Amino acid sequence: MKSTVRSLHPALQAMLPRIAQHMAHEWRPIFDEKEEAENFLKKIQNDDLSFELNPVWAINHIDLTSSRIVGWSVTQEIN
């Protein structure tokens, strides 16, 4: 069943599937505990590549102050 709700930003809405598809192909491990992510980071870190830890948030869109970190992601810094 097709939705009758129209997006306020149709051009942006049209981009979302392409962005999601690209993100699904990225290598991005996610860990429950920060210590686990830090240990993984130590194993893969080298002089040629730079990696960072990034929090994975569960965002409460009604009350942003109650948002919380639910995991940790390791991402490669690209210059």
ZANULO-836233 format. One record per residue: residue in three letters; x, y, z of N, C-alpha, C in turn. Coordinates in steps of 0.1 Angstrom, whole numbers, always signed. Last residue first. Layout:
% residues N
@type:ALA | n_x:X | n_y:Y | n_z:Z | ca_x:X | ca_y:Y | ca_z:Z | c_x:X | c_y:Y | c_z:Z
...
This chain:
% residues 79
@type:ASN | n_x:+418 | n_y:+110 | n_z:+51 | ca_x:+423 | ca_y:+124 | ca_z:+49 | c_x:+421 | c_y:+128 | c_z:+35
@type:ILE | n_x:+398 | n_y:+92 | n_z:+72 | ca_x:+402 | ca_y:+93 | ca_z:+58 | c_x:+406 | c_y:+108 | c_z:+56
@type:GLU | n_x:+398 | n_y:+69 | n_z:+98 | ca_x:+399 | ca_y:+83 | ca_z:+94 | c_x:+405 | c_y:+84 | c_z:+80
@type:GLN | n_x:+376 | n_y:+43 | n_z:+103 | ca_x:+389 | ca_y:+47 | ca_z:+98 | c_x:+388 | c_y:+62 | c_z:+94
@type:THR | n_x:+360 | n_y:+34 | n_z:+134 | ca_x:+360 | ca_y:+40 | ca_z:+121 | c_x:+374 | c_y:+44 | c_z:+116
@type:VAL | n_x:+343 | n_y:+15 | n_z:+156 | ca_x:+356 | ca_y:+18 | ca_z:+152 | c_x:+356 | c_y:+22 | c_z:+137
@type:SER | n_x:+318 | n_y:+22 | n_z:+180 | ca_x:+322 | ca_y:+19 | ca_z:+166 | c_x:+336 | c_y:+23 | c_z:+164
@type:TRP | n_x:+300 | n_y:+11 | n_z:+208 | ca_x:+311 | ca_y:+19 | ca_z:+203 | c_x:+315 | c_y:+13 | c_z:+189
@type:GLY | n_x:+267 | n_y:+17 | n_z:+224 | ca_x:+278 | ca_y:+9 | ca_z:+218 | c_x:+289 | c_y:+18 | c_z:+213
@type:VAL | n_x:+249 | n_y:+34 | n_z:+234 | ca_x:+245 | ca_y:+20 | ca_z:+234 | c_x:+257 | c_y:+11 | c_z:+229
@type:ILE | n_x:+245 | n_y:+64 | n_z:+251 | ca_x:+254 | ca_y:+56 | ca_z:+243 | c_x:+251 | c_y:+41 | c_z:+245
@type:ARG | n_x:+213 | n_y:+81 | n_z:+250 | ca_x:+224 | ca_y:+74 | ca_z:+257 | c_x:+233 | c_y:+66 | c_z:+247
@type:SER | n_x:+190 | n_y:+108 | n_z:+258 | ca_x:+197 | ca_y:+99 | ca_z:+248 | c_x:+209 | c_y:+93 | c_z:+255
@type:SER | n_x:+179 | n_y:+126 | n_z:+275 | ca_x:+178 | ca_y:+112 | ca_z:+279 | c_x:+184 | c_y:+102 | c_z:+269
@type:THR | n_x:+181 | n_y:+150 | n_z:+262 | ca_x:+190 | ca_y:+148 | ca_z:+273 | c_x:+189 | c_y:+133 | c_z:+279
@type:LEU | n_x:+161 | n_y:+149 | n_z:+242 | ca_x:+175 | ca_y:+146 | ca_z:+238 | c_x:+184 | c_y:+144 | c_z:+250
@type:ASP | n_x:+132 | n_y:+138 | n_z:+241 | ca_x:+140 | ca_y:+144 | ca_z:+252 | c_x:+154 | c_y:+140 | c_z:+249
@type:ILE | n_x:+124 | n_y:+130 | n_z:+216 | ca_x:+115 | ca_y:+138 | ca_z:+224 | c_x:+122 | c_y:+145 | c_z:+235
@type:HIS | n_x:+143 | n_y:+113 | n_z:+206 | ca_x:+140 | ca_y:+126 | ca_z:+198 | c_x:+130 | c_y:+135 | c_z:+206
@type:ASN | n_x:+169 | n_y:+98 | n_z:+219 | ca_x:+155 | ca_y:+100 | ca_z:+222 | c_x:+151 | c_y:+114 | c_z:+216
@type:ILE | n_x:+191 | n_y:+77 | n_z:+203 | ca_x:+187 | ca_y:+91 | ca_z:+205 | c_x:+172 | c_y:+91 | c_z:+208
@type:ALA | n_x:+217 | n_y:+59 | n_z:+211 | ca_x:+202 | ca_y:+57 | ca_z:+210 | c_x:+196 | c_y:+70 | c_z:+213
@type:TRP | n_x:+248 | n_y:+61 | n_z:+194 | ca_x:+238 | ca_y:+66 | ca_z:+203 | c_x:+224 | c_y:+61 | c_z:+200
@type:VAL | n_x:+280 | n_y:+50 | n_z:+196 | ca_x:+268 | ca_y:+47 | ca_z:+189 | c_x:+256 | c_y:+51 | c_z:+198
@type:PRO | n_x:+311 | n_y:+69 | n_z:+195 | ca_x:+299 | ca_y:+63 | ca_z:+202 | c_x:+288 | c_y:+61 | c_z:+193
@type:ASN | n_x:+341 | n_y:+58 | n_z:+180 | ca_x:+329 | ca_y:+67 | ca_z:+180 | c_x:+318 | c_y:+61 | c_z:+187
@type:LEU | n_x:+376 | n_y:+58 | n_z:+178 | ca_x:+364 | ca_y:+52 | ca_z:+185 | c_x:+353 | c_y:+63 | c_z:+184
@type:GLU | n_x:+396 | n_y:+56 | n_z:+148 | ca_x:+391 | ca_y:+63 | ca_z:+160 | c_x:+379 | c_y:+55 | c_z:+165
@type:PHE | n_x:+426 | n_y:+50 | n_z:+130 | ca_x:+413 | ca_y:+46 | ca_z:+134 | c_x:+409 | c_y:+54 | c_z:+146
@type:SER | n_x:+448 | n_y:+54 | n_z:+103 | ca_x:+443 | ca_y:+60 | ca_z:+115 | c_x:+429 | c_y:+56 | c_z:+118
@type:LEU | n_x:+475 | n_y:+37 | n_z:+88 | ca_x:+460 | ca_y:+40 | ca_z:+89 | c_x:+457 | c_y:+45 | c_z:+102
@type:ASP | n_x:+502 | n_y:+35 | n_z:+90 | ca_x:+497 | ca_y:+39 | ca_z:+77 | c_x:+482 | c_y:+43 | c_z:+78
@type:ASP | n_x:+509 | n_y:+25 | n_z:+116 | ca_x:+513 | ca_y:+38 | ca_z:+112 | c_x:+507 | c_y:+44 | c_z:+99
@type:ASN | n_x:+479 | n_y:+9 | n_z:+131 | ca_x:+493 | ca_y:+9 | ca_z:+125 | c_x:+496 | c_y:+23 | c_z:+120
@type:GLN | n_x:+455 | n_y:-9 | n_z:+149 | ca_x:+462 | ca_y:+4 | ca_z:+147 | c_x:+476 | c_y:+2 | c_z:+141
@type:ILE | n_x:+445 | n_y:-34 | n_z:+156 | ca_x:+445 | ca_y:-30 | ca_z:+142 | c_x:+452 | c_y:-17 | c_z:+139
@type:LYS | n_x:+448 | n_y:-36 | n_z:+184 | ca_x:+452 | ca_y:-47 | ca_z:+175 | c_x:+453 | c_y:-43 | c_z:+160
@type:LYS | n_x:+436 | n_y:-13 | n_z:+194 | ca_x:+450 | ca_y:-15 | ca_z:+196 | c_x:+456 | c_y:-26 | c_z:+187
@type:LEU | n_x:+409 | n_y:-18 | n_z:+187 | ca_x:+416 | ca_y:-7 | ca_z:+181 | c_x:+431 | c_y:-9 | c_z:+182
@type:PHE | n_x:+403 | n_y:-39 | n_z:+205 | ca_x:+403 | ca_y:-41 | ca_z:+191 | c_x:+411 | c_y:-31 | c_z:+183
@type:ASN | n_x:+404 | n_y:-24 | n_z:+229 | ca_x:+413 | ca_y:-35 | ca_z:+227 | c_x:+414 | c_y:-39 | c_z:+212
@type:GLU | n_x:+383 | n_y:-6 | n_z:+225 | ca_x:+397 | ca_y:-1 | ca_z:+226 | c_x:+407 | c_y:-12 | c_z:+224
@type:ALA | n_x:+361 | n_y:-23 | n_z:+224 | ca_x:+365 | ca_y:-15 | ca_z:+212 | c_x:+379 | c_y:-10 | c_z:+213
@type:GLU | n_x:+362 | n_y:-32 | n_z:+251 | ca_x:+363 | ca_y:-42 | ca_z:+240 | c_x:+367 | c_y:-35 | c_z:+227
@type:GLU | n_x:+357 | n_y:-8 | n_z:+264 | ca_x:+370 | ca_y:-15 | ca_z:+266 | c_x:+373 | c_y:-25 | c_z:+255
@type:LYS | n_x:+331 | n_y:-2 | n_z:+257 | ca_x:+342 | ca_y:+7 | ca_z:+252 | c_x:+355 | c_y:+0 | c_z:+253
@type:GLU | n_x:+309 | n_y:-28 | n_z:+246 | ca_x:+317 | ca_y:-21 | ca_z:+257 | c_x:+328 | c_y:-13 | c_z:+251
@type:ASP | n_x:+297 | n_y:-36 | n_z:+222 | ca_x:+289 | ca_y:-32 | ca_z:+233 | c_x:+296 | c_y:-24 | c_z:+244
@type:PHE | n_x:+309 | n_y:-25 | n_z:+190 | ca_x:+311 | ca_y:-32 | ca_z:+202 | c_x:+302 | c_y:-27 | c_z:+213
@type:ILE | n_x:+310 | n_y:-29 | n_z:+155 | ca_x:+304 | ca_y:-22 | ca_z:+167 | c_x:+305 | c_y:-31 | c_z:+179
@type:PRO | n_x:+329 | n_y:-22 | n_z:+125 | ca_x:+325 | ca_y:-31 | ca_z:+137 | c_x:+319 | c_y:-23 | c_z:+148
@type:ARG | n_x:+325 | n_y:-15 | n_z:+95 | ca_x:+324 | ca_y:-7 | ca_z:+107 | c_x:+319 | c_y:-16 | c_z:+119
@type:TRP | n_x:+329 | n_y:-12 | n_z:+63 | ca_x:+334 | ca_y:-20 | ca_z:+73 | c_x:+334 | c_y:-12 | c_z:+86
@type:GLU | n_x:+300 | n_y:-5 | n_z:+42 | ca_x:+312 | ca_y:-1 | ca_z:+49 | c_x:+316 | c_y:-11 | c_z:+60
@type:HIS | n_x:+276 | n_y:-13 | n_z:+31 | ca_x:+288 | ca_y:-19 | ca_z:+26 | c_x:+301 | c_y:-15 | c_z:+33
@type:ALA | n_x:+258 | n_y:+3 | n_z:+44 | ca_x:+257 | ca_y:-12 | ca_z:+46 | c_x:+269 | c_y:-19 | c_z:+41
@type:MET | n_x:+262 | n_y:+28 | n_z:+33 | ca_x:+266 | ca_y:+25 | ca_z:+47 | c_x:+266 | c_y:+10 | c_z:+50
@type:HIS | n_x:+250 | n_y:+25 | n_z:+8 | ca_x:+265 | ca_y:+27 | ca_z:+9 | c_x:+270 | c_y:+24 | c_z:+23
@type:GLN | n_x:+223 | n_y:+23 | n_z:+15 | ca_x:+230 | ca_y:+12 | ca_z:+8 | c_x:+245 | c_y:+13 | c_z:+9
@type:ALA | n_x:+219 | n_y:+48 | n_z:+27 | ca_x:+218 | ca_y:+36 | ca_z:+35 | c_x:+225 | c_y:+24 | c_z:+28
@type:ILE | n_x:+222 | n_y:+64 | n_z:+4 | ca_x:+231 | ca_y:+66 | ca_z:+16 | c_x:+231 | c_y:+53 | c_z:+24
@type:ARG | n_x:+200 | n_y:+55 | n_z:-11 | ca_x:+214 | ca_y:+54 | ca_z:-16 | c_x:+224 | c_y:+55 | c_z:-5
@type:PRO | n_x:+178 | n_y:+62 | n_z:+5 | ca_x:+181 | ca_y:+48 | ca_z:+2 | c_x:+195 | c_y:+46 | c_z:-3
@type:LEU | n_x:+181 | n_y:+91 | n_z:+7 | ca_x:+183 | ca_y:+82 | ca_z:+18 | c_x:+185 | c_y:+68 | c_z:+15
@type:MET | n_x:+174 | n_y:+107 | n_z:-15 | ca_x:+188 | ca_y:+103 | ca_z:-13 | c_x:+190 | c_y:+92 | c_z:-2
@type:ALA | n_x:+147 | n_y:+112 | n_z:-13 | ca_x:+152 | ca_y:+104 | ca_z:-24 | c_x:+166 | c_y:+99 | c_z:-22
@type:GLN | n_x:+147 | n_y:+130 | n_z:+8 | ca_x:+141 | ca_y:+117 | ca_z:+10 | c_x:+146 | c_y:+108 | c_z:-1
@type:LEU | n_x:+158 | n_y:+153 | n_z:-5 | ca_x:+165 | ca_y:+146 | ca_z:+6 | c_x:+160 | c_y:+132 | c_z:+8
@type:ALA | n_x:+137 | n_y:+158 | n_z:-22 | ca_x:+150 | ca_y:+155 | ca_z:-28 | c_x:+159 | c_y:+148 | c_z:-17
@type:PRO | n_x:+115 | n_y:+163 | n_z:-5 | ca_x:+115 | ca_y:+151 | ca_z:-14 | c_x:+129 | c_y:+148 | c_z:-20
@type:HIS | n_x:+107 | n_y:+174 | n_z:+22 | ca_x:+120 | ca_y:+175 | ca_z:+15 | c_x:+122 | c_y:+163 | c_z:+6
@type:LEU | n_x:+83 | n_y:+167 | n_z:+32 | ca_x:+86 | ca_y:+181 | ca_z:+31 | c_x:+98 | c_y:+184 | c_z:+23
@type:SER | n_x:+66 | n_y:+140 | n_z:+17 | ca_x:+78 | ca_y:+145 | ca_z:+24 | c_x:+79 | c_y:+160 | c_z:+22
@type:ARG | n_x:+32 | n_y:+131 | n_z:+21 | ca_x:+43 | ca_y:+137 | ca_z:+12 | c_x:+54 | c_y:+142 | c_z:+21
@type:VAL | n_x:+13 | n_y:+102 | n_z:+25 | ca_x:+20 | ca_y:+113 | ca_z:+32 | c_x:+32 | c_y:+118 | c_z:+23
@type:THR | n_x:+2 | n_y:+80 | n_z:+14 | ca_x:-3 | ca_y:+93 | ca_z:+9 | c_x:+4 | c_y:+105 | c_z:+16
@type:SER | n_x:+20 | n_y:+51 | n_z:+5 | ca_x:+17 | ca_y:+61 | ca_z:+15 | c_x:+12 | c_y:+74 | c_z:+8
@type:LYS | n_x:+7 | n_y:+21 | n_z:-9 | ca_x:+15 | ca_y:+33 | ca_z:-11 | c_x:+10 | c_y:+44 | c_z:-1
@type:MET | n_x:+8 | n_y:-12 | n_z:+0 | ca_x:+0 | ca_y:+0 | ca_z:+0 | c_x:+9 | c_y:+12 | c_z:+0
